[in-house]
Amino acid sequence: MKKFFISVVFIVLLTFTTFINSATAAKLDDNVRTLPLNEDKEVVLTIKEYTQGKREFTNVCSQCHVGGITKTNPDVSLDPETLALAYPARDNIEGLIDYMQNPTTYDGFIEISEFHPSIKSADIYPEMRNLTEDDLYAIAGYILVQPKVLGKQWGGGKIFR
């Protein structure tokens, strides 16, 4: 009887997981995954890159940026409007990668790698040590897709608007 119960639970969970993954994939059509690479060019993030970005963001960034907020400074979130107003602008993949490599204050004047995890400060923040260029690209893509999927919920929209 115990084996039967375990089998039933496993089948239900497998079915549920398959259904949820299908629903998530449907939300992530090409339009949602089309993102600015820089000021002049757009790219389409693959599902694999999105999944990789989600995993890496969860492992490395979500301690301080869960849901796209910034716990240490709630006025600066990861929503598109806020990223666009940073200097240099962070509302594109290359801008976010640059920030993850060499973080600066919101106005761009002061380098803050000793306070914010980055590739430059991987000796202080070991979670950054194993991130590759592909990982940074995927994380940036994930950050830029989330507002399209979650709307104002990404970046604390319900809190600040």
N, C-alpha and C positions, 0 to 999 in steps of 0.2 A: 504494500500500500504506500509506503514511504517513497519508493522509487517512482510509482505512478504519479504521486503528488509533485515530486521534483520535476518530472518530465512535463507535466501540465504547466507548471510555473515557468519552466524554461521556454516552452513553446509560446506561451502568452507574451513573455518578455521579448522573444525574438520577433514575433509578429508586430508588437508595439514599436520596437526599435526600427524595424523595416519601414513601417508606416511613417514614423516621425522623420526618418532620413529622407524618404521620398517627398514629404511635404516641405522639408527644408530645402531640398534641391530645387523644387518647383519655384520657391520664392527667389532663388538665386539665378534668375535668367541672365542672359547676356547684358541686358539693359542695366540691371542692378550691379553687375560686375564690371561695367565699363567705368573706368576711373581715370582721372588726370595723372599722367606720368610726370609731367612738368607743366609749365605755362602754355606750351605749344602742342603737346601730343597727348592722346589718350591711349589706354591699353585695356584689354579685357582680362581680368584676373580669372584664372582657371579655378574650377571647383577644388582641385588638389591644392593650389596655392592658398585658396581661402581656408581650407581645412587645416593646412599647415600653419597659417597665420593665426587662426583661432587657438590652436594648440600652444603655439609659442607665446602668444599674448597671455593666455591663461597661466602658463608656467612662469613667465618672466615679468609681465607688466601688471597683471590684475591685482597684485597686492595694493598698489596705489591707484590704479585706474579702472577698477571694476565698474562696468557699465559706462565707461567713457568719462567718468568724473576724474578729478584730481584731488585726492584726499588732502594733500598738503596745501593746496590752494584752490578752493572750490570755484573761484572766479575764472580759472583757466581750465577748460575741459577739452575733450577731444571731439567736440562737435564741429561741423564744417565752418560755421561762422567764426568761431574762436580761432581755429587753425588758420583761416584765411587772413585774420588780422595780425597774426604774429609776424615778426620780422626776423629773418626772411619768412615768407608765407610757408605754412606747413600743411596746406590743404591739397597736397599732391604727393605721390609716392616718393619722388626724389627728395622733396622737402622733409618728409618724415624720416627717410633713411639718413639724410644729413643730420637731423636732430639726434637720432639714435647713435650716430657715430661721434658727433661733437655737439652736445647740448649747450644751448645758450639761454639766457633769460628771454622772456616773452618779447622784449624790445630788441633782442639780438646783440646787445652791447657787452654782456658779461658772460664768459664761458663758465659753465656750472657742472662740469663732469665730475667734480668731487662730491656733488650733492645729488646728482641724478644719474641713475645707471646708464651706462653707455659703453660702446666698444672701447672707447678711449680709456675708460676707467674700469676695465674688466678685472684689474688686480684688486680693486676695492669691492666691486660687485661681481662676484664669481658667476652669477646666473647669466652674465653677458658673454662669458668666455667662449662658449661653444656655438654662438650664433654666427651663421654664415651670411654672405650677401643675399642668398636666396631666402634665408630666414627673415632678414630685415625687410626685404621686398614683400614677403608674405604677410608679415606683421603690419606693415604700412597699408597694404591692400585691405586687410581685415578691418583695420581702424576706419578706413574710408568707406567700406561697404556697410558697416554697422548702422550709420544714420539712415541709410536707404531701407534697411530691414526693420529697424526699431523705431525710426522716426525720432520724435522729441525725447523718447525715453533714453536714447544714447546721449551721454554727456550731461545728464542731470536735468534735462529739459523740464521735467515736471517740477523740479525744485526751484528753478530760477526764472521760469517764464509764467 
